[in-house]
Amino acid sequence: MPDSVVIIGAGINGLVAANYLRRAGCDVTVIDRAERPGGACVSEIADIDGQLQQYALGASVLGLMQDFVFQETGLARRLETYVPAESKRVYFPNAAKSAWIHRDPVQLQQELADRWGERGDVAGFRADEAKVVAYLQDGYRRAVPPTLAEAEARLGDELTRRWISGSAADLLDHYFTSEQTKIYMAMTVTESGPVSLHEPYSAFTLPLMDSGSIFDGYYGFVREGLWRLTEELATINGELGVDLQLGGKVAAVDTGRKVVHFERGGTTASIPYDHLLLATDPLTAARLVGDQAMIRDIEQKRFTGTSGKLTLFFRRPVRWLDEQLTADEGADTAFRFIFSVSSIADFEAATLRVLDGSADYAPGYIQVYCEGAAMRQLGLVEPFDRITLFFKNVALNASGNALPDVEAAVKAQLLAHVANPEDCVWSRLLSPRDMQQLFLFPGGNLDHTMLVGGQTFFDRQFSADPASHFYTFGDWPAISYCGAGAYPCGSIAGTPGYMCAQQVIRQLTPGRKKQ
C-alpha cells in the first residue's frame, strides 16, 4: 500500500512538498483553510473607476526559489519569467544622482567609489559571499540540513565565523568603509524583522537572501504576477493526483491514531496518515498537535515583523526623473531602493524604534518593484502600471487603512523620484497587522520567526532530535514541519518543503523511487 501523507497548508512549501511526495509514489492530501491555494502568494482585484486590475496581495517577486525545484515540479514548462538586466538604482537623501549596483564586481567597485567614496574590498565581499552561497545551494540540493561543523569543513573557520555565526556589523566593517555601502548591504538583515546589526548570526542573512538559484541570486517576476506560481503548482499537483481540500478547517490532529479531523462545507471528515506535514506557521502547528510545552516554547521565540507593503497604480507608465533611464530599453524594470537615513547608526535606530509601539512608522528604506514595467517586457498589457513597495519600519499597532499618514509619507518618498506623479490613481497599504490577519503571520512576520541567533541556520527547526531528523516536529516521528519558520526561511522559495519532503521520502518503504 502507498504511504498516506497529509499536508496541512497549501502555501508554496505545502505545494512543493506535495509535488515531490506524490511523484515518489505517496497518496497525498493537502488541506487548507482558504478557498484558494497559495498561502501568502495570492492575488486581489482593484476596481478603479470600473476598470479591474489584478495585483499581488502578498508576495510579489521571485528570487529565493531553487532552479531545480522550478524545473522538477513542472513550473518551468508552465510559466514565463523575467529578471531585470538593468543595474539596481539606489537613492540616498540629498544625493544628486542614484548609485547603480552593477552585477560586475569591478564596475560596482568603481561606482561605489565614485558615488559613496567606498575604499573597501567590494570584489572580495562578492567573492566570499559566492563561496557561502554555493555551500548553501549544495545543501539545498542534497536536502542536508546545515551544521556549523560542516560549514567549517567546507568554508573554513574564518568564513564561517564571519558569514554565518558572526554579526552583520562586523561583516560589513570588515569589507566596507562608507556608510552608504554598509546601509545598502544592511538592508537585507532587517527584512525578516527589527534585527540589530550586532546580533550573533545576523551576518548569515546576507548570503541566505542571495542563495536562490532560479535567477542566479537575483530576483525577478512571473508573467501576470507571482500568484500564478502557486496557482499553477496546485494545478500540476492535481494532475499528478494530489487531493487538494480547500476551505478545510482542521479541527484536531489525533497523534495517537494518526488521524486528521477537519470541517469542510458544513461536514466533518477524517483522514488517516502515515506521515503528517505541517506547512503552517509554527504556532498553529503546535496548537494543532496539542503540545502545550511546545506551544509555550514557540511563544517565547522572536516573531515581530515590521514590513509594510504599498501597492500603487498609475494611469500611464511611470517615468523616472533620472534622465539616464529614459532611453534605455527595460530600464524602467530595474529594482530601486530609497533610503531615508545616511548613517549606519541612524539605520539601526530606525530599525529598532518601532519595537516599543511608541511610533507607527520610522522611515528606513523602501524597496521598489516595478511590476508593471516587467509585465510589459513579458508582452502583457494591463489597464494600469503597477508599482509595489516593501518598506521599513512599521509597528504592529494598526491596520494599513488606519495609517493614512504613513501611506502618504511613503508615497511621497517614491513620487519624489517620478516625473509623472499625477498619474498615480490608486494605492493600498498593508501593515504587519494586516499580514498577521490575512495570512496568519505570527507577529506580522513573513518569515514566521525573525532571522536571529537561535532562530536561524541549524537552529531553524522544531525537532527534538535535529541531528537525525531535522524537519521532524517535536518528538513525533510521523509528523514534520516545513512552514516558513523552518530552514532556510520563508519567501516564495519552497526550499523547506523540498528538504522536508526528501527527509520523509528517505523514511519510506525501501525501494521506493526517490525524485
MARZA-906408 format. One record per residue (C-alpha): y, z negated, x. Coordinates in steps of 0.02 Angstrom, whole numbers, plus 50000, padded with zeros to 5 digits. Example, Ala and Ser with C-alpha at 12.3 -4.5 7.8 and 13.67 -1.06 7.14 Angstrom:
BEGIN
<node <49775,49610,50615>>
<node <49947,49643,50684>>
end
This chain:
BEGIN
<node <50000,50000,50000>>
<node <50176,50039,50064>>
<node <50284,49892,50111>>
<node <50408,49850,49974>>
<node <50587,49824,50035>>
<node <50728,49762,49925>>
<node <50906,49781,49990>>
<node <51049,49686,49909>>
<node <51211,49781,49939>>
<node <51246,49968,49931>>
<node <51384,49973,50060>>
<node <51365,50075,50219>>
<node <51243,49954,50301>>
<node <51131,49939,50150>>
<node <51129,50128,50129>>
<node <51091,50163,50313>>
<node <50953,50033,50315>>
<node <50878,50107,50155>>
<node <50878,50281,50231>>
<node <50783,50230,50388>>
<node <50661,50116,50296>>
<node <50621,50247,50165>>
<node <50589,50378,50298>>
<node <50474,50252,50384>>
<node <50367,50250,50227>>
<node <50430,50096,50135>>
<node <50460,50082,49949>>
<node <50646,50042,49946>>
<node <50753,49972,49806>>
<node <50940,49944,49829>>
<node <51033,49830,49708>>
<node <51222,49821,49697>>
<node <51337,49730,49576>>
<node <51458,49878,49570>>
<node <51435,50030,49459>>
<node <51453,50146,49609>>
<node <51386,50141,49786>>
<node <51495,50120,49939>>
<node <51546,49938,49950>>
<node <51719,49942,50029>>
<node <51707,50129,50059>>
<node <51757,50194,49887>>
<node <51899,50292,49807>>
<node <52031,50263,49675>>
<node <52137,50386,49575>>
<node <52326,50379,49562>>
<node <52415,50456,49413>>
<node <52586,50517,49470>>
<node <52684,50594,49329>>
<node <52525,50663,49254>>
<node <52455,50730,49418>>
<node <52297,50647,49482>>
<node <52268,50611,49665>>
<node <52113,50530,49740>>
<node <52132,50411,49886>>
<node <52031,50284,49985>>
<node <52038,50113,49905>>
<node <51955,50029,50054>>
<node <51908,50104,50222>>
<node <51998,50266,50270>>
<node <51944,50327,50441>>
<node <51778,50354,50528>>
<node <51751,50305,50708>>
<node <51626,50167,50740>>
<node <51475,50262,50673>>
<node <51346,50321,50799>>
<node <51318,50508,50803>>
<node <51129,50487,50796>>
<node <51148,50393,50631>>
<node <51260,50531,50564>>
<node <51130,50662,50614>>
<node <50969,50571,50570>>
<node <51022,50513,50397>>
<node <51065,50693,50350>>
<node <51251,50661,50332>>
<node <51297,50788,50466>>
<node <51225,50927,50359>>
<node <51322,50874,50204>>
<node <51496,50827,50264>>
<node <51641,50911,50353>>
<node <51740,50805,50476>>
<node <51900,50821,50576>>
<node <51959,50724,50726>>
<node <52140,50749,50784>>
<node <52151,50827,50956>>
<node <52333,50780,50971>>
<node <52379,50629,51076>>
<node <52418,50469,50982>>
<node <52602,50427,50963>>
<node <52666,50250,50994>>
<node <52836,50186,50939>>
<node <52919,50029,51005>>
<node <53083,49953,50947>>
<node <53236,50037,51021>>
<node <53135,50170,51114>>
<node <53217,50340,51115>>
<node <53051,50432,51101>>
<node <52871,50395,51061>>
<node <52746,50374,51202>>
<node <52592,50485,51198>>
<node <52421,50411,51225>>
<node <52334,50556,51312>>
<node <52145,50566,51322>>
<node <52153,50617,51504>>
<node <52173,50459,51610>>
<node <52284,50546,51740>>
<node <52402,50610,51607>>
<node <52401,50441,51523>>
<node <52441,50352,51686>>
<node <52593,50463,51711>>
<node <52651,50448,51530>>
<node <52644,50259,51531>>
<node <52731,50252,51698>>
<node <52871,50363,51634>>
<node <52891,50281,51463>>
<node <52846,50100,51494>>
<node <52859,50078,51682>>
<node <52673,50045,51696>>
<node <52617,50019,51877>>
<node <52439,49960,51845>>
<node <52270,50043,51851>>
<node <52257,50142,51689>>
<node <52119,50255,51755>>
<node <52020,50106,51816>>
<node <52034,50025,51646>>
<node <51967,50180,51559>>
<node <51827,50200,51686>>
<node <51769,50019,51671>>
<node <51782,50024,51482>>
<node <51673,50179,51480>>
<node <51537,50085,51575>>
<node <51538,49944,51447>>
<node <51539,50067,51302>>
<node <51391,50161,51375>>
<node <51296,49997,51388>>
<node <51336,49954,51206>>
<node <51288,50125,51142>>
<node <51122,50119,51233>>
<node <51085,49954,51148>>
<node <51130,50027,50978>>
<node <51013,50174,51003>>
<node <50868,50063,51059>>
<node <50911,49937,50923>>
<node <50905,49799,51052>>
<node <51021,49652,51018>>
<node <51135,49602,51162>>
<node <51116,49458,51284>>
<node <51228,49403,51424>>
<node <51081,49415,51545>>
<node <51053,49597,51502>>
<node <51239,49634,51511>>
<node <51249,49556,51684>>
<node <51096,49654,51740>>
<node <51171,49818,51679>>
<node <51355,49791,51715>>
<node <51361,49656,51848>>
<node <51437,49482,51836>>
<node <51617,49537,51860>>
<node <51624,49669,51723>>
<node <51526,49559,51604>>
<node <51645,49415,51629>>
<node <51799,49525,51617>>
<node <51749,49636,51471>>
<node <51630,49529,51368>>
<node <51643,49341,51390>>
<node <51822,49335,51452>>
<node <51989,49332,51364>>
<node <52091,49485,51318>>
<node <52242,49408,51405>>
<node <52151,49401,51571>>
<node <52079,49575,51547>>
<node <52249,49653,51512>>
<node <52334,49559,51655>>
<node <52201,49625,51774>>
<node <52235,49809,51738>>
<node <52414,49822,51675>>
<node <52591,49770,51718>>
<node <52701,49825,51574>>
<node <52725,49727,51413>>
<node <52710,49884,51307>>
<node <52542,49936,51380>>
<node <52472,49762,51354>>
<node <52535,49757,51174>>
<node <52463,49927,51133>>
<node <52292,49879,51202>>
<node <52300,49704,51124>>
<node <52318,49781,50951>>
<node <52130,49806,50946>>
<node <52095,49621,50973>>
<node <52184,49566,50814>>
<node <52106,49695,50697>>
<node <51972,49575,50637>>
<node <52093,49433,50607>>
<node <52226,49322,50689>>
<node <52135,49305,50855>>
<node <52230,49235,51003>>
<node <52225,49344,51159>>
<node <52174,49189,51256>>
<node <52013,49160,51158>>
<node <51849,49174,51254>>
<node <51759,49336,51209>>
<node <51919,49414,51140>>
<node <51908,49544,51278>>
<node <51747,49610,51203>>
<node <51837,49679,51050>>
<node <51916,49818,51156>>
<node <51756,49908,51209>>
<node <51673,49864,51044>>
<node <51804,49957,50942>>
<node <51787,50110,51055>>
<node <51597,50112,51050>>
<node <51573,50236,50909>>
<node <51494,50398,50968>>
<node <51522,50511,50817>>
<node <51689,50566,50891>>
<node <51662,50505,51070>>
<node <51753,50341,51041>>
<node <51893,50416,50938>>
<node <51924,50408,50751>>
<node <51927,50549,50625>>
<node <51919,50600,50444>>
<node <51793,50659,50315>>
<node <51841,50803,50200>>
<node <51909,50736,50034>>
<node <51902,50558,50100>>
<node <51791,50432,50186>>
<node <51714,50379,50020>>
<node <51618,50544,50023>>
<node <51512,50472,50164>>
<node <51438,50332,50060>>
<node <51428,50440,49904>>
<node <51331,50573,49997>>
<node <51218,50448,50084>>
<node <51174,50372,49915>>
<node <51130,50546,49853>>
<node <51024,50583,50007>>
<node <50933,50418,49985>>
<node <50898,50459,49803>>
<node <50823,50624,49855>>
<node <50711,50530,49977>>
<node <50651,50416,49837>>
<node <50758,50262,49860>>
<node <50781,50171,49694>>
<node <50966,50130,49676>>
<node <51002,49997,49545>>
<node <51190,49997,49517>>
<node <51276,49870,49406>>
<node <51140,49746,49450>>
<node <51193,49565,49471>>
<node <51068,49464,49570>>
<node <51033,49301,49478>>
<node <50915,49221,49602>>
<node <50801,49252,49750>>
<node <50634,49163,49741>>
<node <50595,49148,49926>>
<node <50427,49065,49892>>
<node <50358,49200,49779>>
<node <50462,49335,49867>>
<node <50542,49400,49708>>
<node <50721,49454,49669>>
<node <50782,49420,49492>>
<node <50932,49520,49433>>
<node <51025,49567,49274>>
<node <51069,49746,49231>>
<node <51128,49823,49069>>
<node <51102,49661,48974>>
<node <50922,49642,49026>>
<node <50837,49541,49162>>
<node <50721,49619,49288>>
<node <50617,49554,49434>>
<node <50565,49647,49591>>
<node <50438,49581,49717>>
<node <50470,49615,49901>>
<node <50380,49613,50065>>
<node <50548,49619,50154>>
<node <50720,49574,50087>>
<node <50878,49639,50171>>
<node <51044,49557,50130>>
<node <51181,49687,50159>>
<node <51318,49574,50091>>
<node <51444,49455,50164>>
<node <51357,49305,50245>>
<node <51417,49176,50119>>
<node <51346,49275,49974>>
<node <51184,49297,50071>>
<node <51165,49109,50097>>
<node <51204,49072,49915>>
<node <51076,49200,49855>>
<node <50935,49117,49951>>
<node <50998,48944,49903>>
<node <51003,48870,50077>>
<node <51130,48730,50065>>
<node <51126,48690,50251>>
<node <51158,48871,50295>>
<node <51298,48881,50166>>
<node <51383,48732,50249>>
<node <51361,48807,50422>>
<node <51430,48976,50370>>
<node <51578,48897,50281>>
<node <51628,48823,50449>>
<node <51647,48996,50526>>
<node <51817,49076,50551>>
<node <51843,49205,50414>>
<node <52030,49238,50399>>
<node <52084,49419,50387>>
<node <52266,49471,50400>>
<node <52261,49660,50373>>
<node <52369,49740,50240>>
<node <52345,49917,50179>>
<node <52483,50027,50110>>
<node <52444,50199,50037>>
<node <52588,50320,50012>>
<node <52601,50491,49929>>
<node <52734,50620,49972>>
<node <52788,50765,49863>>
<node <52791,50880,50016>>
<node <52707,50866,50187>>
<node <52779,50730,50296>>
<node <52895,50794,50432>>
<node <52910,50680,50583>>
<node <53079,50655,50666>>
<node <53014,50683,50842>>
<node <53066,50864,50874>>
<node <52920,50892,50993>>
<node <52799,50886,50847>>
<node <52871,51016,50730>>
<node <52799,51174,50807>>
<node <52628,51111,50861>>
<node <52478,51158,50756>>
<node <52391,51000,50697>>
<node <52523,50885,50773>>
<node <52554,50805,50604>>
<node <52374,50739,50605>>
<node <52400,50630,50759>>
<node <52372,50443,50739>>
<node <52531,50343,50755>>
<node <52567,50161,50795>>
<node <52729,50073,50755>>
<node <52763,49906,50840>>
<node <52891,49777,50784>>
<node <52884,49672,50943>>
<node <52920,49712,51125>>
<node <52839,49568,51219>>
<node <52660,49508,51226>>
<node <52721,49331,51187>>
<node <52805,49391,51027>>
<node <52648,49490,50983>>
<node <52542,49333,50999>>
<node <52666,49229,50899>>
<node <52671,49356,50757>>
<node <52481,49365,50754>>
<node <52463,49177,50729>>
<node <52617,49146,50622>>
<node <52536,49181,50453>>
<node <52393,49059,50482>>
<node <52478,48907,50405>>
<node <52533,49001,50248>>
<node <52718,48972,50281>>
<node <52752,49159,50291>>
<node <52684,49301,50186>>
<node <52715,49429,50324>>
<node <52754,49426,50509>>
<node <52793,49603,50573>>
<node <52675,49651,50713>>
<node <52611,49830,50710>>
<node <52567,49972,50593>>
<node <52425,50096,50614>>
<node <52470,50263,50533>>
<node <52329,50376,50471>>
<node <52390,50549,50418>>
<node <52251,50585,50295>>
<node <52340,50723,50200>>
<node <52377,50821,50359>>
<node <52194,50804,50410>>
<node <52138,50869,50240>>
<node <52247,51022,50264>>
<node <52159,51054,50429>>
<node <51995,51046,50332>>
<node <52058,51175,50208>>
<node <52087,51054,50065>>
<node <52246,51075,49964>>
<node <52295,50918,49868>>
<node <52438,50882,49746>>
<node <52521,50761,49868>>
<node <52524,50724,50054>>
<node <52446,50554,50086>>
<node <52479,50430,50224>>
<node <52379,50269,50246>>
<node <52448,50120,50340>>
<node <52346,49972,50402>>
<node <52462,49838,50466>>
<node <52476,49660,50529>>
<node <52510,49518,50491>>
<node <52488,49471,50307>>
<node <52439,49300,50242>>
<node <52303,49268,50114>>
<node <52431,49192,49996>>
<node <52456,49329,49866>>
<node <52402,49497,49799>>
<node <52497,49652,49851>>
<node <52582,49676,49683>>
<node <52663,49506,49708>>
<node <52734,49555,49878>>
<node <52866,49690,49844>>
<node <52972,49632,49991>>
<node <52826,49654,50110>>
<node <52790,49827,50040>>
<node <52972,49877,50059>>
<node <52982,49812,50237>>
<node <52825,49905,50294>>
<node <52877,50064,50206>>
<node <53048,50057,50289>>
<node <52969,50046,50461>>
<node <52870,50204,50428>>
<node <53009,50303,50344>>
<node <53124,50271,50492>>
<node <53017,50399,50585>>
<node <53007,50525,50442>>
<node <53129,50668,50415>>
<node <53097,50680,50227>>
<node <53085,50500,50162>>
<node <53149,50557,49992>>
<node <52982,50643,49962>>
<node <52889,50476,49954>>
<node <52848,50462,49769>>
<node <52710,50329,49758>>
<node <52642,50182,49854>>
<node <52518,50040,49834>>
<node <52499,49884,49940>>
<node <52335,49792,49958>>
<node <52342,49620,50040>>
<node <52199,49517,50113>>
<node <52191,49429,49945>>
<node <52160,49598,49862>>
<node <52024,49638,49990>>
<node <51944,49471,49952>>
<node <51944,49501,49765>>
<node <51899,49687,49766>>
<node <51763,49685,49897>>
<node <51713,49501,49914>>
<node <51777,49493,50093>>
<node <51771,49309,50143>>
<node <51947,49255,50184>>
<node <52003,49435,50156>>
<node <51918,49485,50319>>
<node <51849,49662,50327>>
<node <51730,49611,50467>>
<node <51673,49462,50360>>
<node <51699,49344,50508>>
<node <51826,49353,50648>>
<node <51776,49426,50815>>
<node <51797,49268,50918>>
<node <51689,49161,51031>>
<node <51537,49100,50937>>
<node <51552,49244,50813>>
<node <51533,49399,50919>>
<node <51413,49481,51042>>
<node <51249,49382,51049>>
<node <51318,49252,50927>>
<node <51349,49378,50788>>
<node <51192,49338,50689>>
<node <51122,49207,50569>>
<node <50946,49189,50636>>
<node <50853,49028,50676>>
<node <50767,49122,50818>>
<node <50884,49261,50877>>
<node <50791,49289,51040>>
<node <50639,49351,50944>>
<node <50710,49403,50776>>
<node <50895,49436,50792>>
<node <50928,49501,50615>>
<node <50814,49377,50526>>
<node <50914,49268,50405>>
<node <50887,49084,50440>>
<node <50704,49044,50465>>
<node <50635,49163,50332>>
<node <50532,49294,50425>>
<node <50535,49413,50275>>
<node <50724,49404,50249>>
<node <50852,49491,50359>>
<node <51042,49502,50361>>
<node <51132,49666,50401>>
<node <51305,49649,50325>>
<node <51469,49671,50418>>
<node <51454,49492,50483>>
<node <51308,49545,50593>>
<node <51315,49626,50765>>
<node <51406,49730,50812>>
<node <51538,49717,50673>>
<node <51598,49793,50510>>
<node <51697,49951,50481>>
<node <51608,50105,50415>>
<node <51479,50112,50553>>
<node <51310,50067,50481>>
<node <51253,50004,50651>>
<node <51196,49833,50588>>
<node <51099,49921,50450>>
<node <51015,50036,50575>>
<node <50972,49899,50701>>
<node <50909,49782,50565>>
<node <50802,49920,50490>>
<node <50723,49954,50659>>
<node <50682,49768,50676>>
<node <50593,49774,50507>>
<node <50504,49937,50549>>
<node <50433,49856,50706>>
<node <50356,49721,50596>>
<node <50274,49844,50477>>
<node <50090,49889,50467>>
<node <50030,49951,50637>>
<node <50025,50140,50644>>
<node <50172,50165,50527>>
<node <50281,50305,50593>>
<node <50444,50246,50667>>
<node <50600,50350,50630>>
end
